[in-house]
Amino acid sequence: MQNINWALVAPIIVLQFILMVVALVDCLKQNQTNGPKWIWIIVILFINLIGPILYFIFGRRSN
């Protein structure tokens, strides 16, 4: 089993968690999204790093 270099992995995990939380909070605060809100919540939660990015690019409805 290989040793994991935590100095490289830990910042990525923290960044992923922060991005997920910010995307979830933003999604829940939005009155309307592009598509059903519950689908965006599933995308944010289960498509790790790419899900929140997809939400910010495609899911937010600009006024």
SVG drawing of the C-alpha trace seen along z (x, -y; Angstrom):
<svg xmlns="http://www.w3.org/2000/svg" viewBox="-38 -40 42 42">
<polyline fill="none" stroke="black" stroke-width="0.4" points="0.0,0.0 1.3,-3.4 1.8,-6.2 -0.6,-9.1 1.0,-12.5 -1.5,-14.3 0.2,-17.7 -1.1,-17.5 -4.4,-15.7 -5.7,-17.6 -6.1,-21.0 -8.0,-19.4 -10.4,-17.7 -10.9,-20.9 -11.5,-22.9 -14.0,-20.3 -15.9,-20.5 -16.0,-24.3 -17.2,-24.4 -19.9,-21.9 -21.2,-23.8 -21.2,-27.1 -23.0,-25.6 -25.6,-24.0 -26.3,-27.2 -26.6,-29.2 -28.9,-26.6 -31.2,-26.6 -31.3,-30.4 -32.2,-30.7 -35.9,-31.2 -35.5,-29.6 -32.8,-27.6 -32.4,-26.4 -34.1,-23.0 -35.6,-21.4 -33.8,-22.5 -33.8,-18.9 -31.8,-17.7 -29.2,-20.4 -28.9,-19.4 -28.2,-15.7 -25.7,-16.9 -23.9,-19.0 -23.8,-16.2 -22.9,-13.2 -20.8,-14.5 -17.9,-15.5 -15.8,-18.4 -17.5,-18.8 -21.1,-19.0 -20.8,-22.3 -18.9,-23.8 -21.7,-22.6 -24.3,-24.2 -22.5,-27.6 -22.1,-27.5 -25.5,-26.1 -27.8,-25.9 -28.0,-29.5 -30.6,-31.6 -29.4,-35.1 -31.8,-38.0"/>
</svg>
